[in-house]
Amino acid sequence: MVRRNGRQKRLDSSGWKAPREAVGDPQKAPDPFSFPPDPFSFPDPFSPPRASNTAKCSKPTATWRLRGAEMNNFVVRLAFATALLFAITAYALNRDLYGRVAFVSLTTVKEVKAGEPLDEFAPKVLLRLSKKGSSSGSLAMTGADGTAFIPIEAGTYCVDAFGLDGHVANLSVRSGETIPRCFTAVAGRTVEFGVTLAADTKYGGTIPSLAVE
């Protein structure tokens, strides 16, 4: 050890000056009277949580969650708008009859005698036209000459005959079969269809008079 200018310096055998030991911060110096933490201690459940480094990452995570929620809301609104547009379009198409209307020339006749080909016109017969594959249908009535001309929605229909009073009018054996009593109406075209009543059938009824109130 060499004393110079009132200071002591330590030299080793080679003359190298050893650095002076750094004096630590007295505030950070270990407390000689402190004890190590108890390994059997448990955290207090009622104490506020400690701040950690993970708090720094919470803001970006919350931002991404907010953006995801906004995107989900946008997708839901877009799907709702698309469904509404399709519903409006379908409603408009249902109101428009373009390309869906056909025309039918109806004739009702009655056998003069069973089994004979000779027929006569049967006037004022009520016809029910039931559309295949659907619960919808329509009614038509032949006039005094046994004929009628009606518009109808395109499709395949089967026909039943009634009197104006609503009672069933029996069809002939030929007209009572499935194929002869059905027809297909094509949009934009006119189809002719005839119904033959049985010779022994009886039908009746009258059209109610128009009451003036």
Secondary structure as a PSIPRED ss2 file (coil, helix, strand):
# PSIPRED VFORMAT (PSIPRED V4.0)

   1 M C   1.000  0.000  0.000
   2 V E   0.000  0.000  1.000
   3 R E   0.000  0.000  1.000
   4 R E   0.000  0.000  1.000
   5 N C   1.000  0.000  0.000
   6 G C   1.000  0.000  0.000
   7 R E   0.000  0.000  1.000
   8 Q E   0.000  0.000  1.000
   9 K E   0.000  0.000  1.000
  10 R C   1.000  0.000  0.000
  11 L E   0.000  0.000  1.000
  12 D C   1.000  0.000  0.000
  13 S C   1.000  0.000  0.000
  14 S C   1.000  0.000  0.000
  15 G C   1.000  0.000  0.000
  16 W C   1.000  0.000  0.000
  17 K E   0.000  0.000  1.000
  18 A C   1.000  0.000  0.000
  19 P C   1.000  0.000  0.000
  20 R C   1.000  0.000  0.000
  21 E C   1.000  0.000  0.000
  22 A C   1.000  0.000  0.000
  23 V C   1.000  0.000  0.000
  24 G C   1.000  0.000  0.000
  25 D C   1.000  0.000  0.000
  26 P C   1.000  0.000  0.000
  27 Q C   1.000  0.000  0.000
  28 K C   1.000  0.000  0.000
  29 A C   1.000  0.000  0.000
  30 P C   1.000  0.000  0.000
  31 D C   1.000  0.000  0.000
  32 P C   1.000  0.000  0.000
  33 F C   1.000  0.000  0.000
  34 S C   1.000  0.000  0.000
  35 F C   1.000  0.000  0.000
  36 P C   1.000  0.000  0.000
  37 P C   1.000  0.000  0.000
  38 D C   1.000  0.000  0.000
  39 P C   1.000  0.000  0.000
  40 F C   1.000  0.000  0.000
  41 S C   1.000  0.000  0.000
  42 F C   1.000  0.000  0.000
  43 P C   1.000  0.000  0.000
  44 D C   1.000  0.000  0.000
  45 P C   1.000  0.000  0.000
  46 F C   1.000  0.000  0.000
  47 S C   1.000  0.000  0.000
  48 P C   1.000  0.000  0.000
  49 P C   1.000  0.000  0.000
  50 R C   1.000  0.000  0.000
  51 A C   1.000  0.000  0.000
  52 S C   1.000  0.000  0.000
  53 N C   1.000  0.000  0.000
  54 T C   1.000  0.000  0.000
  55 A H   0.000  1.000  0.000
  56 K H   0.000  1.000  0.000
  57 C H   0.000  1.000  0.000
  58 S H   0.000  1.000  0.000
  59 K H   0.000  1.000  0.000
  60 P H   0.000  1.000  0.000
  61 T H   0.000  1.000  0.000
  62 A H   0.000  1.000  0.000
  63 T H   0.000  1.000  0.000
  64 W H   0.000  1.000  0.000
  65 R H   0.000  1.000  0.000
  66 L H   0.000  1.000  0.000
  67 R H   0.000  1.000  0.000
  68 G H   0.000  1.000  0.000
  69 A H   0.000  1.000  0.000
  70 E H   0.000  1.000  0.000
  71 M H   0.000  1.000  0.000
  72 N H   0.000  1.000  0.000
  73 N H   0.000  1.000  0.000
  74 F H   0.000  1.000  0.000
  75 V H   0.000  1.000  0.000
  76 V H   0.000  1.000  0.000
  77 R H   0.000  1.000  0.000
  78 L H   0.000  1.000  0.000
  79 A H   0.000  1.000  0.000
  80 F H   0.000  1.000  0.000
  81 A H   0.000  1.000  0.000
  82 T H   0.000  1.000  0.000
  83 A H   0.000  1.000  0.000
  84 L H   0.000  1.000  0.000
  85 L H   0.000  1.000  0.000
  86 F H   0.000  1.000  0.000
  87 A H   0.000  1.000  0.000
  88 I H   0.000  1.000  0.000
  89 T H   0.000  1.000  0.000
  90 A H   0.000  1.000  0.000
  91 Y H   0.000  1.000  0.000
  92 A H   0.000  1.000  0.000
  93 L H   0.000  1.000  0.000
  94 N H   0.000  1.000  0.000
  95 R H   0.000  1.000  0.000
  96 D C   1.000  0.000  0.000
  97 L C   1.000  0.000  0.000
  98 Y C   1.000  0.000  0.000
  99 G C   1.000  0.000  0.000
 100 R C   1.000  0.000  0.000
 101 V E   0.000  0.000  1.000
 102 A E   0.000  0.000  1.000
 103 F E   0.000  0.000  1.000
 104 V E   0.000  0.000  1.000
 105 S E   0.000  0.000  1.000
 106 L E   0.000  0.000  1.000
 107 T E   0.000  0.000  1.000
 108 T E   0.000  0.000  1.000
 109 V E   0.000  0.000  1.000
 110 K E   0.000  0.000  1.000
 111 E E   0.000  0.000  1.000
 112 V C   1.000  0.000  0.000
 113 K C   1.000  0.000  0.000
 114 A C   1.000  0.000  0.000
 115 G C   1.000  0.000  0.000
 116 E C   1.000  0.000  0.000
 117 P C   1.000  0.000  0.000
 118 L C   1.000  0.000  0.000
 119 D E   0.000  0.000  1.000
 120 E E   0.000  0.000  1.000
 121 F E   0.000  0.000  1.000
 122 A C   1.000  0.000  0.000
 123 P C   1.000  0.000  0.000
 124 K C   1.000  0.000  0.000
 125 V C   1.000  0.000  0.000
 126 L E   0.000  0.000  1.000
 127 L E   0.000  0.000  1.000
 128 R E   0.000  0.000  1.000
 129 L E   0.000  0.000  1.000
 130 S E   0.000  0.000  1.000
 131 K E   0.000  0.000  1.000
 132 K C   1.000  0.000  0.000
 133 G C   1.000  0.000  0.000
 134 S C   1.000  0.000  0.000
 135 S C   1.000  0.000  0.000
 136 S C   1.000  0.000  0.000
 137 G E   0.000  0.000  1.000
 138 S E   0.000  0.000  1.000
 139 L E   0.000  0.000  1.000
 140 A E   0.000  0.000  1.000
 141 M E   0.000  0.000  1.000
 142 T C   1.000  0.000  0.000
 143 G C   1.000  0.000  0.000
 144 A C   1.000  0.000  0.000
 145 D C   1.000  0.000  0.000
 146 G C   1.000  0.000  0.000
 147 T E   0.000  0.000  1.000
 148 A E   0.000  0.000  1.000
 149 F E   0.000  0.000  1.000
 150 I E   0.000  0.000  1.000
 151 P E   0.000  0.000  1.000
 152 I E   0.000  0.000  1.000
 153 E E   0.000  0.000  1.000
 154 A C   1.000  0.000  0.000
 155 G E   0.000  0.000  1.000
 156 T E   0.000  0.000  1.000
 157 Y E   0.000  0.000  1.000
 158 C E   0.000  0.000  1.000
 159 V E   0.000  0.000  1.000
 160 D E   0.000  0.000  1.000
 161 A E   0.000  0.000  1.000
 162 F E   0.000  0.000  1.000
 163 G C   1.000  0.000  0.000
 164 L C   1.000  0.000  0.000
 165 D C   1.000  0.000  0.000
 166 G C   1.000  0.000  0.000
 167 H C   1.000  0.000  0.000
 168 V E   0.000  0.000  1.000
 169 A C   1.000  0.000  0.000
 170 N C   1.000  0.000  0.000
 171 L E   0.000  0.000  1.000
 172 S C   1.000  0.000  0.000
 173 V H   0.000  1.000  0.000
 174 R H   0.000  1.000  0.000
 175 S H   0.000  1.000  0.000
 176 G H   0.000  1.000  0.000
 177 E C   1.000  0.000  0.000
 178 T C   1.000  0.000  0.000
 179 I C   1.000  0.000  0.000
 180 P C   1.000  0.000  0.000
 181 R C   1.000  0.000  0.000
 182 C E   0.000  0.000  1.000
 183 F E   0.000  0.000  1.000
 184 T E   0.000  0.000  1.000
 185 A E   0.000  0.000  1.000
 186 V C   1.000  0.000  0.000
 187 A C   1.000  0.000  0.000
 188 G C   1.000  0.000  0.000
 189 R C   1.000  0.000  0.000
 190 T E   0.000  0.000  1.000
 191 V E   0.000  0.000  1.000
 192 E E   0.000  0.000  1.000
 193 F E   0.000  0.000  1.000
 194 G E   0.000  0.000  1.000
 195 V E   0.000  0.000  1.000
 196 T E   0.000  0.000  1.000
 197 L E   0.000  0.000  1.000
 198 A C   1.000  0.000  0.000
 199 A C   1.000  0.000  0.000
 200 D C   1.000  0.000  0.000
 201 T C   1.000  0.000  0.000
 202 K C   1.000  0.000  0.000
 203 Y C   1.000  0.000  0.000
 204 G C   1.000  0.000  0.000
 205 G C   1.000  0.000  0.000
 206 T C   1.000  0.000  0.000
 207 I C   1.000  0.000  0.000
 208 P C   1.000  0.000  0.000
 209 S C   1.000  0.000  0.000
 210 L C   1.000  0.000  0.000
 211 A C   1.000  0.000  0.000
 212 V C   1.000  0.000  0.000
 213 E C   1.000  0.000  0.000
